[in-house]
Amino acid sequence: MLKQILEIYDALDDSKASASGLAELLESRGPVKAEVKQIEGPRGSTGFIKVTVPGASGKSTGGDAPTLGIIGRLGGIGARPERIGLVF
């Protein structure tokens, strides 16, 4: 699991990180569905990502178990142009 966490951390810490890039990475690694919505404003934009992990018997696939869903905002990816990568 540490390998996967480090892989995602590296993807987010990239100067070209984007919600669509993260969605592609997650979908390529397993049976997840990632939806991206880009919000534009006068000072820039941020990406919102919704990741659904249906599981073997999740309700989203017709089963009786809960489906795991994660929603996140990629606003902390960069304080461009001053800083790139993850900003804490």
C-alpha positions in Angstrom: 0.0 0.0 0.0 2.9 2.4 0.7 4.0 2.1 -3.0 0.5 3.2 -4.1 0.4 6.1 -1.7 3.9 7.3 -2.8 2.8 7.0 -6.5 -0.2 9.2 -5.8 1.8 11.6 -3.8 4.3 11.9 -6.7 1.5 12.5 -9.1 0.1 15.3 -6.9 3.5 16.9 -6.3 4.2 17.2 -10.0 4.2 20.7 -11.5 1.7 19.6 -14.1 -0.7 18.0 -11.7 -4.4 18.1 -12.6 -7.6 16.5 -11.6 -8.0 14.8 -14.9 -4.5 13.4 -14.7 -5.2 12.0 -11.2 -8.5 10.6 -12.4 -6.7 8.8 -15.2 -4.1 7.4 -12.8 -6.7 6.1 -10.4 -8.8 4.5 -13.1 -5.8 2.8 -14.6 -5.0 1.1 -11.3 -8.3 -0.6 -10.5 -12.0 -0.8 -10.8 -12.8 2.8 -9.8 -14.8 5.5 -11.5 -13.4 9.0 -11.3 -15.4 12.1 -12.3 -13.8 15.5 -12.7 -15.4 19.0 -12.6 -13.3 22.0 -13.3 -14.4 25.3 -11.7 -13.1 28.5 -13.2 -12.9 31.9 -11.5 -11.3 35.3 -12.1 -8.2 34.3 -10.1 -7.7 30.8 -11.6 -9.3 27.4 -11.5 -9.5 24.3 -9.3 -10.5 20.8 -10.0 -13.0 18.7 -8.0 -12.7 15.0 -8.2 -15.2 12.3 -7.1 -13.9 8.7 -6.9 -16.3 5.8 -6.5 -15.0 2.4 -5.5 -17.9 0.0 -6.1 -16.3 -3.2 -4.6 -17.4 -6.7 -5.4 -21.0 -6.3 -4.0 -21.4 -2.6 -3.7 -24.9 -1.0 -4.1 -23.7 0.9 -7.2 -23.2 -2.5 -8.9 -26.5 -4.0 -7.7 -25.1 -5.6 -4.5 -26.1 -5.0 -0.9 -22.8 -3.6 0.5 -22.1 0.1 0.7 -20.2 1.8 -2.1 -17.1 3.8 -1.1 -17.0 7.3 -2.4 -14.3 10.0 -2.0 -14.7 13.6 -2.9 -11.7 16.0 -3.0 -10.6 19.4 -4.2 -7.3 20.0 -5.8 -6.9 23.6 -4.6 -3.8 22.8 -2.5 -1.8 21.6 -5.5 -0.1 24.8 -6.2 0.1 28.5 -5.2 1.2 29.4 -8.7 3.3 31.1 -9.9 5.1 31.4 -6.5 5.1 27.6 -5.7 4.4 24.5 -7.6 3.5 21.0 -6.3 1.8 20.3 -3.0 1.3 23.4 -0.7 0.8 22.8 3.0 
